[in-house]
Amino acid sequence: MNLSLQYAVIALNINLPYTMELSIIILNYKMKGLVKNCVKTIFESEFDQPYEIIVVDNNSGDGVEAMLQERFPQVKFIQTGANLGMGAGNNAGINAALGKYVLIMNPDIFVSRDSLQKLYDYISQRSDVGLVAPRLLNPDKTLQYTCYRWHKFLTPALRRTFFGKIKWAQKELDRFLMRDWDHASTREVDWIQGSCLLIPKKVIDEAGAFDDRFFMYFEDTDLCRRIRKAGYKNVYLAEAEVVHLHRRQSADQSGLKSLFSKLTRIHIASWMKYMLKWKGES
């Protein structure tokens, strides 16, 4: 049995409190199969601290609660009762978390045996770091670009539409995606995609949790900016690697269809909220 799970089982059996070091929050919306595999890889990993897993469901109706009760009864489950979006859904898990550190993890993440330990070891030894994230890889182990420089005004439009394929736009996308760096080394960055983020609870208390006005997109950008504003670093940890099954859904759209897709509309709406919130900030 995993050492961290032993701590939890012992504490439950003798009804005594124990120190929870890490809370892993997985937000589900109609991804039951991915949740199952994600949780399985966590329990199979080698992590030497007490931890809990909290699965938050945004009213999926996909049977995820029954699956967890059958396969992983030790996992905490929260039903929000509605599709609250990324920010508010993860906040429900953060509010219930008992850990000193909080790991926000999408259900399409598969951790390696040592990635949780590497993330924890890094941030637990550095009081100036407010957020750390691993190197994300595709299933074929190719790199995903998941840490970025701050947006410029047109960056979201170039990312979400066919305009990004125009030659003059490539320079801006290369800057934004940090393509001048091989992503093979650890470094401080402006902000990091919210697929897998480890944050001390005290930093969340200082900087605030996700802004639930962002239903989807920019909730991670906004959080990273607030963490930086609170005086902490956002760090990309290249030595910790996880597999991410994510495929940018905007890549399935082409031509004018990309301008009118629902996801594009949500992205642009979040972009405008972000711009208004951070107006005047460089």
Stockholm file with secondary structure:
# STOCKHOLM 1.0

chainA/1-282         MNLSLQYAVIALNINLPYTMELSIIILNYKMKGLVKNCVKTIFESEFDQPYEIIVVDNNSGDGVEAMLQERFPQVKFIQTGANLGMGAGNNAGINAALGKYVLIMNPDIFVSRDSLQKLYDYISQRSDVGLVAPRLLNPDKTLQYTCYRWHKFLTPALRRTFFGKIKWAQKELDRFLMRDWDHASTREVDWIQGSCLLIPKKVIDEAGAFDDRFFMYFEDTDLCRRIRKAGYKNVYLAEAEVVHLHRRQSADQSGLKSLFSKLTRIHIASWMKYMLKWKGES
#=GR chainA/1-282 SS CCHHHHHHHHHHHHTCCCCCCEEEEEEESSCHHHHHHHHHHHHHSCCCSCEEEEEEECSCCSSHHHHHHHHCTTSEEEECSSCCHHHHHHHHHHHHCCSSEEEEECTTEEECTTHHHHHHHHHHTCTTEEEEEEEEECTTSCBCCCEECCCCTTHHHHHHSGGGGSHHHHHHHHHHTTTTSCSCSCEEESEECTTEEEEEHHHHHHHCSCCTTCSSSSHHHHHHHHHHHTTCEEEEEEEEEEEECCCCGGGGCCTTHHHHCHHHHHHHHHHHHHHHHTTTCC
#=GC SS_cons         CCHHHHHHHHHHHHTCCCCCCEEEEEEESSCHHHHHHHHHHHHHSCCCSCEEEEEEECSCCSSHHHHHHHHCTTSEEEECSSCCHHHHHHHHHHHHCCSSEEEEECTTEEECTTHHHHHHHHHHTCTTEEEEEEEEECTTSCBCCCEECCCCTTHHHHHHSGGGGSHHHHHHHHHHTTTTSCSCSCEEESEECTTEEEEEHHHHHHHCSCCTTCSSSSHHHHHHHHHHHTTCEEEEEEEEEEEECCCCGGGGCCTTHHHHCHHHHHHHHHHHHHHHHTTTCC
//
